[in-house]
Amino acid sequence: MNGDPAHNELDERTLRQLAQLADGTLSGQRRDALEARLASSAELRAALDRQRTAVSALRGADLQAPARLRQTLEAERSRPSTAVRRRRLAFGGALAGAAAAVALTIALVAPSGSGGPTVVEAAQLSGLPAMQASVPVDPANGKLLAASVSGVSFPNLHADFVWRQAGSRSDELDGRRTKTVFYERAGQRIGYTILPGDPVDAPDGARQTVQNGVRLSTARDRSGAIVSWLRGGHTCVLSGSGVSAKDLREVASWKGDGAVPF
Amino acid sequence: MEGRRGGAVLTALLVQGEDRQLDPQRSGDHIDALFRAACAMSGSRQIAEDLVQETYVKVLARPRLLRKDDDLGYLIKALRNTWYSYLRTERGRRAASTPGGESPEDLGLPATRANPETSLEASTVLDAVSRLPVQFREVVTAVDVAGLSYAEAARALGIRQGTVMSRLYRGREQVALALDSG
């Protein structure tokens, strides 16, 4: 038994009731009883004042989400996810009977993107040799290289990441003309591939993250991490044997202080 | 009878699309609350933007059964998980090494409110929350910043309502003292 009156005044039950009284959720007899105690206790009144000060400040903190975040989330909401699309297929298949179920099975086991190029295929390009030896820096923008696909330029990673460009190659994946720029650093090599056209789904099970405002998908194959994301509506794929997913994501989300358009 | 009820449920799920996932139309109503909560958790507008975006990406990609009136509670729970995942990364550990986020001034950057004084005040308040010990910060964020009821906050945070109230009291005390000394 603690004989200190100040201690007893602010026991656990009283603290909870003060919290409730401050935000208006205490009612009835409990409220009446607490208000009677408040009338005779300066300490309780001071405690309630502090609660009310905090409640007023916290609930009046009117900060709105930035417009760019709203726009990004709006686009996100209007874009059905792979999981959602598959669930729709599953419901349709269940209702349509056995014949549809056969087709559904095929749809579920098919690679993402219904037959188009895949992120993993694009990542495999990073293991191939360069066909053009060098890619110059964009004379108008030092954060970019003078190479692009459908208006999306490759970044110049040398100043910020010490990744030096090491040539490029062009390929065709399922009818799409792709370009891959290679970068090297301390014996490591990464390939940055841009796939023009409709966005390509991330591999199944890819981890979704957001870094520097960029939505990134990280997957793995036998040679290591693969990061994919969108720039200008086109799919970018970054991978490199032995390079960590964290390093890849840093490069993928790099905006060069606004000089690298997304 | 049971079968008919099951059929009705199935029909409802089909009518509503994706097995009662977070309603995409309604979820937009919570962006501001979620952004404020993320600012209070992280102490950084930039990190808050990333956290909110990542939370939505995850929630919309993996629909869950949930009660229609508890969308915000579900989002707060998802935001909290995203925040802990973020802290586990090296980037997060770096940010956490500075109390309240990457930079104490980060929340003071220009906000979207037309009245700069209102924005500055909100930033000051949320910065004070971001400096609370985590158990108080979570509860204050859930109840006073995001606007959850005690019951919703208890569900979202996985603690008892009584604990919510106790932590809320102590968190508010510290916020009031911080604002008073600031």
Contacts between the chains, C-beta under 8 A, distances in Angstrom:
chain1	res1	chain2	res2	distance
A	12	B	166	6.2
A	15	B	165	7.5
A	15	B	166	5.9
A	15	B	169	4.3
A	15	B	170	7.4
A	16	B	162	6.4
A	16	B	165	3.8
A	16	B	166	5.8
A	16	B	169	6.6
A	18	B	169	6.1
A	19	B	165	5.0
A	19	B	166	7.8
A	19	B	168	4.8
A	19	B	169	4.1
A	19	B	172	6.9
A	20	B	165	6.6
A	22	B	172	7.2
A	23	B	143	7.8
A	23	B	144	7.6
A	25	B	150	7.1
A	47	B	173	7.6
A	50	B	172	7.0
A	50	B	173	5.7
A	50	B	176	4.0
A	50	B	177	7.2
A	51	B	169	6.8
A	51	B	172	5.2
A	51	B	173	7.4
A	51	B	176	7.3
A	53	B	176	4.5
A	53	B	179	6.8
A	53	B	180	7.5
A	54	B	144	7.3
A	54	B	171	7.9
A	54	B	172	3.6
A	54	B	173	7.3
A	54	B	175	4.4
A	54	B	176	4.3
A	54	B	179	7.5
A	55	B	144	6.3
A	55	B	172	6.6
A	57	B	121	7.7
A	57	B	125	4.8
A	57	B	175	6.9
A	57	B	176	7.8
A	57	B	179	5.8
A	58	B	125	6.0
A	58	B	129	7.2
A	58	B	140	6.7
A	58	B	144	3.8
A	58	B	145	5.9
A	58	B	172	7.5
A	58	B	175	6.6
A	59	B	144	5.8
A	59	B	147	7.7
A	60	B	121	7.8
A	60	B	122	7.9
A	60	B	125	7.9
A	61	B	36	6.4
A	61	B	121	7.2
A	61	B	122	4.0
A	61	B	125	4.4
A	61	B	126	5.8
A	61	B	145	6.8
A	62	B	113	6.3
A	62	B	118	5.7
A	62	B	122	5.7
A	63	B	32	7.5
A	63	B	35	7.0
A	63	B	36	5.2
A	63	B	39	6.4
A	63	B	111	5.5
A	63	B	112	7.7
A	63	B	113	6.9
A	63	B	119	6.6
A	63	B	122	4.1
A	63	B	123	7.0
A	63	B	126	6.7
A	64	B	32	5.1
A	64	B	35	7.3
A	64	B	111	7.2
A	64	B	112	4.5
A	64	B	113	6.2
A	65	B	31	4.7
A	65	B	32	5.3
A	65	B	34	7.6
A	65	B	35	3.8
A	65	B	49	7.9
A	65	B	52	6.9
A	65	B	112	7.3
A	66	B	35	7.9
A	66	B	45	7.7
A	66	B	49	6.6
A	66	B	112	5.6
A	67	B	112	6.7
A	68	B	49	7.9
A	69	B	31	7.1
A	69	B	35	6.8
A	69	B	49	5.1
A	69	B	52	6.3
A	69	B	53	6.5
A	70	B	28	7.9
A	70	B	31	6.1
A	72	B	53	5.9
A	73	B	28	7.1
A	73	B	31	6.2
A	73	B	52	7.5
A	73	B	53	6.6
A	73	B	56	5.2
A	74	B	28	7.3
A	76	B	53	7.5
A	76	B	56	5.7
A	76	B	57	6.2
A	76	B	60	6.3
A	77	B	24	4.3
A	77	B	27	6.9
A	77	B	28	6.9
A	77	B	56	7.6
A	77	B	60	6.5
A	78	B	24	7.9
A	81	B	60	5.9
A	81	B	61	4.3
A	82	B	61	7.6
A	83	B	61	5.7
A	83	B	62	6.4
A	83	B	63	7.2
A	84	B	18	5.3
A	84	B	21	7.7
A	84	B	60	7.7
A	84	B	61	7.8
A	84	B	63	6.9
A	87	B	18	5.5
A	87	B	19	7.0
A	87	B	63	7.5
A	88	B	17	7.6
A	88	B	18	7.5
A	91	B	13	7.9
A	91	B	14	5.6
A	95	B	14	7.7
A	208	B	54	7.1
A	208	B	57	5.0
A	208	B	58	6.2
A	208	B	61	6.3
A	209	B	54	5.9
A	210	B	50	4.6
A	210	B	51	7.8
A	210	B	53	4.4
A	210	B	54	3.9
A	210	B	57	6.5
A	211	B	50	6.4
A	211	B	91	7.6
A	212	B	46	7.9
A	212	B	50	7.1
A	213	B	46	8.0
A	213	B	49	6.0
A	213	B	50	6.5
A	213	B	53	6.9
A	215	B	53	6.8
A	215	B	54	7.9
A	215	B	57	5.9
A	246	B	89	7.3
A	246	B	90	6.6
